[in-house]
Each structure stands twice: as structure tokens, then as C-alpha cells.
Amino acid sequence: MVMSFQFPAYFTAIFIITRVMSIMKISKPLDVHHKDIRAVDLATKLSVDPSAVESASRDFGGIVKAEPEAVLHPSAPQDIAALIKFSYSNSVPFGIAAKGHGHSVRGQAMAENGVVVDMRSMANKRRNGTGIRVSIDRLYADVGGEQLWIDVLNATLEYGLAPVSWTDYLYLTVGGTLSNAGISGQTFRYGPQISNVLEMDVITGKADFLTCSPRMNSELFYAVLGGLGQFGIITRARIPLQPAPKRVKWVRLLYDDFSSFTKDQELLISKNGRKDKSALDYLEGSLLMDQGSPDNWRSSFFPNKDHPKIISLITKHGIIYCLEIVKHYDDRTKHTVDKEMEQVLQGLNYMPGFIFGKDVGYEEFLNRVRSGELKLKSQGLWDVPHPWLNLFIPKSQISDFNNGVFRGIVLERNITTGPVLVYPMNSQKWDDRMSAVIPDEEIFYTVGFLHSSGFDTWKAFEDQNKDIMRFCNKTGIMLKQYLPHYSTKEEWVHHFGSKWKVFQHRKYQFDPRMLLSPGQRIFNNN
Ligand code: FAD
């Protein structure tokens, strides 16, 4: 096995392991009664096994590959702190990337020639619910940064409670989504997941292990939320909970006219008070474009009998816009929810006859993407390249975007078959002190091109993505990338805009040796 390593990589990994042990003053043979047993553990948890290294050099995107020297499988936050401390105090520090579930698409959780921290190892070690602790009295859950949102959902539902802000797909880690934003159809009302955190435990790039909140170490708290992993590794987040609904009324409406579609979306999100019972609980939107099935891997919704009429509509118009809304209900509201939904639908300008509804359990709704994933996995189509592009577009320019991109570039190129999401959010639900960046308008849209491609065809999608970016630059569309990836410092400075100085200052403050999440290529791109 050793022979399969490239010599320098193997050498460095052994060097790291030996140095970690020596810096911790551990000598062989290991003494099980050694007072610093955790340091002993650390060395034994660093792996240079080819399969571990290979797995840490890839992600869901399937486009970028970067090999670390070793992978740390921590069983406790102290292991991570020890690793960071070692690199921080080394004359030649190495990069360290937390890897949540590896669902980034551009190598953001990779650490070339450094060490990847496989956060999920802690979930395994902390099984039996200890990684998710629910406080019923105080309505919050203390959740390990390595935990998957699906596990958070299941654990909190046991107490009839649930967080309020989600992602569409739940097999993502808490640390991974909080490093970006965590958006879905609840964002217009509750804000992104980063707006729904009470406090966190974070290990900074200086190996300081700090609890932070809006009142305690607040600079670190706001830095880390949407901070792209640059300031510290989140080992615990306290997530507020609410009583969970039992079921949902789930409705999709079709539009052939973009302006009616966006007007209705904007009208619906204007009711967005957290406690406003007449507000919707979820709102998204998407494009229907394929001539195959109106369903895609992300969701099967439309009854089979209605497929032909939807397909002929798509054929006629090229693109159909699909508005998707949800209202929760439980035993108390089950007799009134239909009437409430009727009121919501009144005055909307969807195409007559093109309204479709479902009534499903709350958990089934939240976990709606999972069945598509399992189907694709069974067909070997999940682990393919994903040349995704996710953008935030100001409301004032979404119509230009529709004309130039959806009806221009996308229809002309005619290669997009995957889901394309488009739905609005309210800026006021985002906290400007956080690192996440959004357009400078009260309402902005998220647009997600969630392409799956063949191993030989992803470049065509990349070209389309570049075309879209070029078009927006040329026409002055003030977009921000979500899950951003750039290759030059200038682009990053432009991305952060007025937040760049603060972002940079925070980096010097919390990770002065630039150790963390090097795969984002923000401070190490030249
Ligand atoms: P990783 O990809 O492992 O890591 C992402 C970044 O966070 C890296 O820089 C990493 O170093 C850092 N990081 C990871 N863990 C920690 C930690 N504990 N502390 C500090 N930094 C950390 N996003 C949405 O907002 N809404 C969606 O609906 C949505 N749907 C998705 C569906 C699919 C199928 C996929 C593949 C992605 C989706 N995403 C969505 C994007 C997703 O939120 C991001 O890719 C997220 O980073 C993935 O989480 P992860 O746990 O896999 O993180």
C-alpha cells in the first residue's frame, strides 16, 4: 500500500503525523495513561490511506481535484484544535479544510497539500443523539457542525419541534450551509439559515476555541456566518426551534409570462412577518424547459396524466415558469388551511387550469429531494460532474436577466436539462454584519442552474456559465454569486464590495496565517 503513494506526499504526511506527535511531546511507545491522551489520539486519527485521500480530493461538483497530504478523522473538537495549533505554530504552516458532506461544487472543501478534516467522523463517534441536543423548554437545539440537517430534522421532530429555515436538500452539514447561507423557500420569511443561529462554538485559525453569539465574541459570530470557512471551524451551533407542523398544502402554478410570474412572487413574499399567520410558509419558482418530462431529479410533482398538456405548453412557449408555494397545517388548522390557501391564490395571474396541488407530511415535504437522489444513485447518475451556477440578481434587473439569459443564452444553447430555480427573497431578513454577500436592493432573486452533465460534456455548461457572467457584466446586472468561486483576488474584492475590508480584517484577526478553507481560493489565489 505504501508503494502507491507518491514519495513527497507520503513523506509530508508522515512528517505531519510525526510533528504533531512531537509537538505534543508524545514519544513512542505510547503510554495509555499519558495525561494528554487526546494528542495521542490525534496522531492516530490522521490518515494517509489512499482511499481517504482520494475521497478528500473530490466533491459533488466533480470538476476540481486537489489532493491533501492527509485526512484527519476527529472524534472531538479538541482533535481539530490540536491540528490547527500544530499548523499555526509550525514555521511552514499547512492549509486545513473542514469537509462537511463534500457537497461543494468547486473544491471549496479541499486543501491541496494540506489536511482535510473529515467532520462527519465526529457524527459517527457522537452517534446516539449526543451530537444533537434538544432543549424543549428553551426551544433550541445544540447541534454539532458535522451533523446533517436531515438528522437535525429527525431529532427535533421527536419533540414535535423543528428549525424554521431550511435548504432544499437536507444531506448537507450544519457547518457547511452556515459557511454559505442556507437558502430555500422559507428564506423570504425567516431569512437564510445564517439568520437563525443563536450561538456557536468555533475553533479559529489561531486554535482558540471560542463560544460566540451576538453578545459574546460577536465579531467572530458574524464573521463565521456566511464566512466560507475562512475564520474558524464551527463545532456547535445553537439553532432556534418552533413547534413543527404536521402536514403541508403544496401548490404549483404555471405561467407563460415572466412578468406575471415575478409580480405574483413579489406580491406573495410581501407578507413575510414571522408571526403573520396569513403569510406563506414557503415560496420558490423554477423554469420548465425540457421537452421530456416536466419533472426532474429534484422533484416529481405533476400527475402523469397532466404531463402531455404541460409538455405541449413548454413546446409552444420554450420556457414555462412554475411558482411553488406551501402552507403548513396541523390538527388545529386542518379545517381552515384550504380556505387560507384559496385566499392566497385569489388574484394571482397564473394560466387558468394550470394549478396543481398535493397534500403531504411535513417531513416528506422537507426531504423532497432525497427520492430523486436515490433514483439517480441507483442509475449511476449522481456522481457525475455538476457545473452549477448560483446567482443573486437584484429585483430591478430580473426582467433583463430573463430576456438576455433565460430567453437568450439558455434557449439558444439549448443544453440545459436540469432544474433552474428562480425565486425572490427579502434583504431585510439578512443581517449585514454577517459575511454573506447579497445585492444592494430590498428584494433580490436567487437563480440556480443546477446542471448535471456527462464526464465529457461539462465544459459546454461551463461555457454557458461564462456566457451568462459575461452578459451580466456587459449589461451591468449587479449580480452576486451564491456559493461563489473566483480565481483572482480582484474578483473576490469585487464580490465582497464594501464588505471586503471587514472580511480581510477579520481574516487577519482570526486566521492570520491563512490556514483555513484554502479551497475557496480567496487569500491564496496567486
Ligand atoms: P462542504 O462542501 O463540505 O463545505 C463547504 C465549505 O464550508 C468549505 O469551504 C468547507 O471548508 C466549509 N466548512 C464545512 N464544514 C465547516 C464547519 N463545520 N465549519 C467551518 N467551515 C466548514 N445550498 C443552499 O443554500 N440551499 C439549497 O437548497 C441547497 N441545495 C443543495 C442541493 C445539493 C444536491 C447540493 C449538492 C448542494 C446544495 N446546496 C444548497 C449547496 C450547499 O449548501 C453547499 O454546497 C454547502 O457547502 C454544502 O454543505 P457541505 O456540508 O457538503 O459542505
Residues whose N, C-alpha, C, O or C-beta is under 5 A from the ligand:
A	BS01	FAD	F60 A97 A98 K99 G100 H101 G102 H103 S104 Q108 A109 G145 T167 D168 Y169 L172 T173 G175 G176 T177 S179 A181 G182 I183 S184 L228 G229 G232 I233 I234 S517
